[in-house]
Amino acid sequence: MQGYEWWPVHGFVHQDRVYWIHEQAFLIKQTGEDWQAWALICPDCRSSLHYQSFSDEIKCFTCNFQWTADEARNHLDLRPVKFIRQQLHILYKKKR
């Protein structure tokens, strides 16, 4: 797929764990042998969320909309995932 590349998930993956990958938030979920990843999307401006603080609150760098991690789980954008050399990767749009 042109304009996209597979980026690795860093660290050990736990079920229903939010990971910050390349400064963007993803919810990683394991169901049996299958893995799925969701990008957390801002409900206000629809951009991918960026990590703002070490607390449970998330702030969108694009529009400054602020919410909790629990609220973020209601706005998920499914991304394909696969294993490359025993490491989980997410399909992600290339940086310009």
RABEL-V999063 format. One line per field, one symbol per residue. ss: DSSP state (@ for helix, = for strand, . for the rest). burial: b if it has 9 or more other C-alpha atoms within 8 Angstrom, else e. Layout:
# RABEL-V999063
ss = ???
burial = ???
This chain:
# RABEL-V999063
ss = ...=====........=====..========..========......=.=......===......===@@@@...====.====..=======...
burial = eeebbeeebeeeeeeebebbbeebbbbbbbeeeebbbbbbbbeeeeebbbbbeeeebbbbbeeebebbbeebbebbeebebeeeeeebbbbbeeee
